[in-house]
């Protein structure tokens, strides 16, 4: 199976874009749940040790974030897949629905980003000697990560919305 490039994906018709992106979101959410199960099976087996206290706390925060936000990501993805199958029948409502999906994705990213702040603080406390270059790289990595998540959640949905609006004006 050939990997799908974003440039190629955005050239397709809206229902294929929505379906592909929705499956991607649901897959990422499911993968995180798989990772969550792995974390739970390993973290609780660690002995209570002062040296592992920071790691256990950081892992627990990540588990709480994924337990809260990944079901919503899976629901967003599956909703997009269902919407892609009904796209042709929803002539008049499809722009409103796609706008709603875009707004929900933006809200999800903002909520996920805010929920991630305690994790980053706990992660930084594991290695308290982070100064200078290492601390700067950590901030750059964090900003890049949030930017990437925001882009992956909003750009495909915005492109689909734009295509749907263009189709409506052509009719």
Secondary structure, 3 states (H helix, E strand, C coil): CCCCCHHHHCCCCHHHHHHHHHHHHHHHHHHHHHHHHHHHHHHCCCCCCHHHHHHHHHHHHHHHHHHHHHHHHHHHHHHHHHHHHHCCCCCCCHHHHHHHHHHHHHHHHHHHHHHHHHHHHHHHHHCCCCCCHHHHHHHHHHHHHHHHHHHHHHHHHHHHHHHHHHHHHHC
